[in-house]
Amino acid sequence: MIDTKNELRYILLTRLLERAASAGLLTLEELYAAKRLARDKYRPQTVWE
């Protein structure tokens, strides 16, 4: 069963992180680390990366 709430949280968080990185607030390494933490926390059924 897909946990829709966690899927949405994961999608929103990764998009926010990507925007922060494109604005220069995160380095590429920080972005990868933050996305990895988000994946571990929300464990989406489908990861679009």
PDB file of N, CA, C and O in Angstrom:
ATOM      1  N   MET A   1       0.843  -1.182   0.000  1.00  0.00           N
ATOM      2  CA  MET A   1       0.000   0.000   0.000  1.00  0.00           C
ATOM      3  C   MET A   1       0.890   1.248   0.000  1.00  0.00           C
ATOM      4  O   MET A   1       1.891   1.309   0.714  1.00  0.00           O
ATOM      5  N   ILE A   2       0.520   2.209  -0.788  1.00  0.00           N
ATOM      6  CA  ILE A   2       1.283   3.446  -0.901  1.00  0.00           C
ATOM      7  C   ILE A   2       0.830   4.427   0.175  1.00  0.00           C
ATOM      8  O   ILE A   2      -0.366   4.658   0.356  1.00  0.00           O
ATOM      9  N   ASP A   3       1.786   4.993   0.878  1.00  0.00           N
ATOM     10  CA  ASP A   3       1.495   6.015   1.881  1.00  0.00           C
ATOM     11  C   ASP A   3       1.549   7.368   1.172  1.00  0.00           C
ATOM     12  O   ASP A   3       2.618   7.958   1.014  1.00  0.00           O
ATOM     13  N   THR A   4       0.399   7.841   0.756  1.00  0.00           N
ATOM     14  CA  THR A   4       0.309   9.048  -0.051  1.00  0.00           C
ATOM     15  C   THR A   4       0.863  10.268   0.669  1.00  0.00           C
ATOM     16  O   THR A   4       1.509  11.111   0.046  1.00  0.00           O
ATOM     17  N   LYS A   5       0.624  10.373   1.955  1.00  0.00           N
ATOM     18  CA  LYS A   5       1.098  11.527   2.713  1.00  0.00           C
ATOM     19  C   LYS A   5       2.629  11.584   2.693  1.00  0.00           C
ATOM     20  O   LYS A   5       3.207  12.653   2.495  1.00  0.00           O
ATOM     21  N   ASN A   6       3.280  10.449   2.896  1.00  0.00           N
ATOM     22  CA  ASN A   6       4.738  10.430   2.857  1.00  0.00           C
ATOM     23  C   ASN A   6       5.267  10.683   1.455  1.00  0.00           C
ATOM     24  O   ASN A   6       6.294  11.341   1.291  1.00  0.00           O
ATOM     25  N   GLU A   7       4.574  10.166   0.438  1.00  0.00           N
ATOM     26  CA  GLU A   7       4.974  10.428  -0.948  1.00  0.00           C
ATOM     27  C   GLU A   7       4.953  11.926  -1.230  1.00  0.00           C
ATOM     28  O   GLU A   7       5.896  12.466  -1.807  1.00  0.00           O
ATOM     29  N   LEU A   8       3.880  12.593  -0.824  1.00  0.00           N
ATOM     30  CA  LEU A   8       3.761  14.034  -1.049  1.00  0.00           C
ATOM     31  C   LEU A   8       4.804  14.814  -0.267  1.00  0.00           C
ATOM     32  O   LEU A   8       5.382  15.772  -0.780  1.00  0.00           O
ATOM     33  N   ARG A   9       5.045  14.410   0.963  1.00  0.00           N
ATOM     34  CA  ARG A   9       6.084  15.069   1.760  1.00  0.00           C
ATOM     35  C   ARG A   9       7.442  14.951   1.073  1.00  0.00           C
ATOM     36  O   ARG A   9       8.197  15.919   0.988  1.00  0.00           O
ATOM     37  N   TYR A  10       7.733  13.761   0.590  1.00  0.00           N
ATOM     38  CA  TYR A  10       9.012  13.532  -0.080  1.00  0.00           C
ATOM     39  C   TYR A  10       9.141  14.409  -1.326  1.00  0.00           C
ATOM     40  O   TYR A  10      10.176  15.039  -1.541  1.00  0.00           O
ATOM     41  N   ILE A  11       8.101  14.446  -2.134  1.00  0.00           N
ATOM     42  CA  ILE A  11       8.124  15.242  -3.369  1.00  0.00           C
ATOM     43  C   ILE A  11       8.296  16.722  -3.040  1.00  0.00           C
ATOM     44  O   ILE A  11       9.140  17.393  -3.635  1.00  0.00           O
ATOM     45  N   LEU A  12       7.513  17.232  -2.108  1.00  0.00           N
ATOM     46  CA  LEU A  12       7.599  18.643  -1.744  1.00  0.00           C
ATOM     47  C   LEU A  12       8.969  18.992  -1.171  1.00  0.00           C
ATOM     48  O   LEU A  12       9.542  20.029  -1.506  1.00  0.00           O
ATOM     49  N   LEU A  13       9.483  18.137  -0.321  1.00  0.00           N
ATOM     50  CA  LEU A  13      10.782  18.400   0.290  1.00  0.00           C
ATOM     51  C   LEU A  13      11.903  18.392  -0.738  1.00  0.00           C
ATOM     52  O   LEU A  13      12.767  19.268  -0.711  1.00  0.00           O
ATOM     53  N   THR A  14      11.904  17.426  -1.640  1.00  0.00           N
ATOM     54  CA  THR A  14      12.979  17.379  -2.634  1.00  0.00           C
ATOM     55  C   THR A  14      12.898  18.562  -3.588  1.00  0.00           C
ATOM     56  O   THR A  14      13.932  19.079  -4.014  1.00  0.00           O
ATOM     57  N   ARG A  15      11.704  18.996  -3.929  1.00  0.00           N
ATOM     58  CA  ARG A  15      11.579  20.178  -4.795  1.00  0.00           C
ATOM     59  C   ARG A  15      12.076  21.431  -4.077  1.00  0.00           C
ATOM     60  O   ARG A  15      12.741  22.275  -4.678  1.00  0.00           O
ATOM     61  N   LEU A  16      11.754  21.544  -2.803  1.00  0.00           N
ATOM     62  CA  LEU A  16      12.232  22.678  -2.010  1.00  0.00           C
ATOM     63  C   LEU A  16      13.755  22.659  -1.916  1.00  0.00           C
ATOM     64  O   LEU A  16      14.399  23.700  -2.047  1.00  0.00           O
ATOM     65  N   LEU A  17      14.325  21.489  -1.690  1.00  0.00           N
ATOM     66  CA  LEU A  17      15.782  21.368  -1.624  1.00  0.00           C
ATOM     67  C   LEU A  17      16.434  21.741  -2.956  1.00  0.00           C
ATOM     68  O   LEU A  17      17.467  22.409  -2.974  1.00  0.00           O
ATOM     69  N   GLU A  18      15.842  21.317  -4.059  1.00  0.00           N
ATOM     70  CA  GLU A  18      16.391  21.653  -5.374  1.00  0.00           C
ATOM     71  C   GLU A  18      16.326  23.152  -5.631  1.00  0.00           C
ATOM     72  O   GLU A  18      17.250  23.726  -6.207  1.00  0.00           O
ATOM     73  N   ARG A  19      15.241  23.785  -5.207  1.00  0.00           N
ATOM     74  CA  ARG A  19      15.141  25.244  -5.351  1.00  0.00           C
ATOM     75  C   ARG A  19      16.187  25.957  -4.507  1.00  0.00           C
ATOM     76  O   ARG A  19      16.794  26.932  -4.949  1.00  0.00           O
ATOM     77  N   ALA A  20      16.393  25.468  -3.292  1.00  0.00           N
ATOM     78  CA  ALA A  20      17.397  26.060  -2.413  1.00  0.00           C
ATOM     79  C   ALA A  20      18.787  25.910  -3.030  1.00  0.00           C
ATOM     80  O   ALA A  20      19.601  26.830  -2.956  1.00  0.00           O
ATOM     81  N   ALA A  21      19.056  24.772  -3.629  1.00  0.00           N
ATOM     82  CA  ALA A  21      20.357  24.549  -4.270  1.00  0.00           C
ATOM     83  C   ALA A  21      20.529  25.454  -5.484  1.00  0.00           C
ATOM     84  O   ALA A  21      21.611  25.997  -5.704  1.00  0.00           O
ATOM     85  N   SER A  22      19.481  25.617  -6.263  1.00  0.00           N
ATOM     86  CA  SER A  22      19.594  26.473  -7.449  1.00  0.00           C
ATOM     87  C   SER A  22      19.729  27.948  -7.070  1.00  0.00           C
ATOM     88  O   SER A  22      20.267  28.745  -7.839  1.00  0.00           O
ATOM     89  N   ALA A  23      19.237  28.308  -5.877  1.00  0.00           N
ATOM     90  CA  ALA A  23      19.380  29.682  -5.390  1.00  0.00           C
ATOM     91  C   ALA A  23      20.737  29.903  -4.716  1.00  0.00           C
ATOM     92  O   ALA A  23      21.056  31.018  -4.303  1.00  0.00           O
ATOM     93  N   GLY A  24      21.528  28.843  -4.608  1.00  0.00           N
ATOM     94  CA  GLY A  24      22.854  28.960  -4.021  1.00  0.00           C
ATOM     95  C   GLY A  24      22.893  28.790  -2.515  1.00  0.00           C
ATOM     96  O   GLY A  24      23.912  29.071  -1.883  1.00  0.00           O
ATOM     97  N   LEU A  25      21.793  28.332  -1.935  1.00  0.00           N
ATOM     98  CA  LEU A  25      21.750  28.147  -0.490  1.00  0.00           C
ATOM     99  C   LEU A  25      22.344  26.814  -0.048  1.00  0.00           C
ATOM    100  O   LEU A  25      22.719  26.656   1.113  1.00  0.00           O
ATOM    101  N   LEU A  26      22.430  25.861  -0.963  1.00  0.00           N
ATOM    102  CA  LEU A  26      23.005  24.540  -0.672  1.00  0.00           C
ATOM    103  C   LEU A  26      24.050  24.205  -1.722  1.00  0.00           C
ATOM    104  O   LEU A  26      23.899  24.549  -2.895  1.00  0.00           O
ATOM    105  N   THR A  27      25.102  23.537  -1.295  1.00  0.00           N
ATOM    106  CA  THR A  27      26.074  23.024  -2.266  1.00  0.00           C
ATOM    107  C   THR A  27      25.522  21.721  -2.837  1.00  0.00           C
ATOM    108  O   THR A  27      24.532  21.186  -2.338  1.00  0.00           O
ATOM    109  N   LEU A  28      26.153  21.226  -3.863  1.00  0.00           N
ATOM    110  CA  LEU A  28      25.717  19.975  -4.479  1.00  0.00           C
ATOM    111  C   LEU A  28      25.817  18.816  -3.486  1.00  0.00           C
ATOM    112  O   LEU A  28      24.937  17.958  -3.437  1.00  0.00           O
ATOM    113  N   GLU A  29      26.886  18.797  -2.701  1.00  0.00           N
ATOM    114  CA  GLU A  29      27.052  17.735  -1.695  1.00  0.00           C
ATOM    115  C   GLU A  29      25.968  17.809  -0.624  1.00  0.00           C
ATOM    116  O   GLU A  29      25.449  16.782  -0.187  1.00  0.00           O
ATOM    117  N   GLU A  30      25.629  19.031  -0.203  1.00  0.00           N
ATOM    118  CA  GLU A  30      24.573  19.208   0.789  1.00  0.00           C
ATOM    119  C   GLU A  30      23.224  18.778   0.232  1.00  0.00           C
ATOM    120  O   GLU A  30      22.411  18.180   0.936  1.00  0.00           O
ATOM    121  N   LEU A  31      22.996  19.088  -1.029  1.00  0.00           N
ATOM    122  CA  LEU A  31      21.745  18.686  -1.675  1.00  0.00           C
ATOM    123  C   LEU A  31      21.615  17.173  -1.698  1.00  0.00           C
ATOM    124  O   LEU A  31      20.564  16.636  -1.348  1.00  0.00           O
ATOM    125  N   TYR A  32      22.673  16.478  -2.107  1.00  0.00           N
ATOM    126  CA  TYR A  32      22.631  15.012  -2.155  1.00  0.00           C
ATOM    127  C   TYR A  32      22.417  14.422  -0.762  1.00  0.00           C
ATOM    128  O   TYR A  32      21.652  13.471  -0.600  1.00  0.00           O
ATOM    129  N   ALA A  33      23.084  14.977   0.231  1.00  0.00           N
ATOM    130  CA  ALA A  33      22.935  14.485   1.598  1.00  0.00           C
ATOM    131  C   ALA A  33      21.509  14.710   2.108  1.00  0.00           C
ATOM    132  O   ALA A  33      20.926  13.825   2.734  1.00  0.00           O
ATOM    133  N   ALA A  34      20.959  15.872   1.846  1.00  0.00           N
ATOM    134  CA  ALA A  34      19.600  16.187   2.300  1.00  0.00           C
ATOM    135  C   ALA A  34      18.571  15.309   1.598  1.00  0.00           C
ATOM    136  O   ALA A  34      17.609  14.863   2.223  1.00  0.00           O
ATOM    137  N   LYS A  35      18.763  15.059   0.310  1.00  0.00           N
ATOM    138  CA  LYS A  35      17.836  14.184  -0.414  1.00  0.00           C
ATOM    139  C   LYS A  35      17.922  12.754   0.098  1.00  0.00           C
ATOM    140  O   LYS A  35      16.913  12.054   0.181  1.00  0.00           O
ATOM    141  N   ARG A  36      19.135  12.324   0.441  1.00  0.00           N
ATOM    142  CA  ARG A  36      19.306  10.983   0.990  1.00  0.00           C
ATOM    143  C   ARG A  36      18.590  10.868   2.340  1.00  0.00           C
ATOM    144  O   ARG A  36      17.937   9.860   2.609  1.00  0.00           O
ATOM    145  N   LEU A  37      18.710  11.890   3.183  1.00  0.00           N
ATOM    146  CA  LEU A  37      18.015  11.885   4.467  1.00  0.00           C
ATOM    147  C   LEU A  37      16.494  11.879   4.284  1.00  0.00           C
ATOM    148  O   LEU A  37      15.778  11.187   5.008  1.00  0.00           O
ATOM    149  N   ALA A  38      16.013  12.648   3.319  1.00  0.00           N
ATOM    150  CA  ALA A  38      14.574  12.675   3.042  1.00  0.00           C
ATOM    151  C   ALA A  38      14.098  11.306   2.573  1.00  0.00           C
ATOM    152  O   ALA A  38      13.036  10.838   2.984  1.00  0.00           O
ATOM    153  N   ARG A  39      14.880  10.667   1.716  1.00  0.00           N
ATOM    154  CA  ARG A  39      14.514   9.335   1.229  1.00  0.00           C
ATOM    155  C   ARG A  39      14.473   8.340   2.377  1.00  0.00           C
ATOM    156  O   ARG A  39      13.565   7.512   2.456  1.00  0.00           O
ATOM    157  N   ASP A  40      15.463   8.419   3.272  1.00  0.00           N
ATOM    158  CA  ASP A  40      15.498   7.502   4.406  1.00  0.00           C
ATOM    159  C   ASP A  40      14.335   7.737   5.367  1.00  0.00           C
ATOM    160  O   ASP A  40      13.781   6.785   5.917  1.00  0.00           O
ATOM    161  N   LYS A  41      13.966   8.997   5.570  1.00  0.00           N
ATOM    162  CA  LYS A  41      12.890   9.303   6.507  1.00  0.00           C
ATOM    163  C   LYS A  41      11.516   8.921   5.956  1.00  0.00           C
ATOM    164  O   LYS A  41      10.708   8.323   6.665  1.00  0.00           O
ATOM    165  N   TYR A  42      11.255   9.261   4.709  1.00  0.00           N
ATOM    166  CA  TYR A  42       9.916   9.059   4.154  1.00  0.00           C
ATOM    167  C   TYR A  42       9.777   7.778   3.361  1.00  0.00           C
ATOM    168  O   TYR A  42       8.656   7.351   3.084  1.00  0.00           O
ATOM    169  N   ARG A  43      10.874   7.154   2.988  1.00  0.00           N
ATOM    170  CA  ARG A  43      10.879   5.888   2.264  1.00  0.00           C
ATOM    171  C   ARG A  43       9.750   5.788   1.229  1.00  0.00           C
ATOM    172  O   ARG A  43       8.820   4.999   1.392  1.00  0.00           O
ATOM    173  N   PRO A  44       9.839   6.584   0.179  1.00  0.00           N
ATOM    174  CA  PRO A  44       8.772   6.550  -0.836  1.00  0.00           C
ATOM    175  C   PRO A  44       8.750   5.233  -1.583  1.00  0.00           C
ATOM    176  O   PRO A  44       9.785   4.591  -1.764  1.00  0.00           O
ATOM    177  N   GLN A  45       7.578   4.839  -2.012  1.00  0.00           N
ATOM    178  CA  GLN A  45       7.429   3.627  -2.815  1.00  0.00           C
ATOM    179  C   GLN A  45       8.111   3.801  -4.162  1.00  0.00           C
ATOM    180  O   GLN A  45       8.761   2.887  -4.671  1.00  0.00           O
ATOM    181  N   THR A  46       7.953   4.978  -4.723  1.00  0.00           N
ATOM    182  CA  THR A  46       8.534   5.285  -6.011  1.00  0.00           C
ATOM    183  C   THR A  46       9.444   6.485  -5.836  1.00  0.00           C
ATOM    184  O   THR A  46       9.019   7.524  -5.329  1.00  0.00           O
ATOM    185  N   VAL A  47      10.683   6.347  -6.249  1.00  0.00           N
ATOM    186  CA  VAL A  47      11.610   7.464  -6.151  1.00  0.00           C
ATOM    187  C   VAL A  47      11.922   7.914  -7.576  1.00  0.00           C
ATOM    188  O   VAL A  47      12.463   7.152  -8.378  1.00  0.00           O
ATOM    189  N   TRP A  48      11.575   9.156  -7.874  1.00  0.00           N
ATOM    190  CA  TRP A  48      11.771   9.672  -9.228  1.00  0.00           C
ATOM    191  C   TRP A  48      13.072  10.422  -9.297  1.00  0.00           C
ATOM    192  O   TRP A  48      13.070  11.653  -9.324  1.00  0.00           O
ATOM    193  N   GLU A  49      14.182   9.722  -9.328  1.00  0.00           N
ATOM    194  CA  GLU A  49      15.483  10.350  -9.429  1.00  0.00           C
ATOM    195  C   GLU A  49      16.313   9.637 -10.455  1.00  0.00           C
ATOM    196  O   GLU A  49      17.460  10.017 -10.694  1.00  0.00           O
TER     197      GLU A  49
END
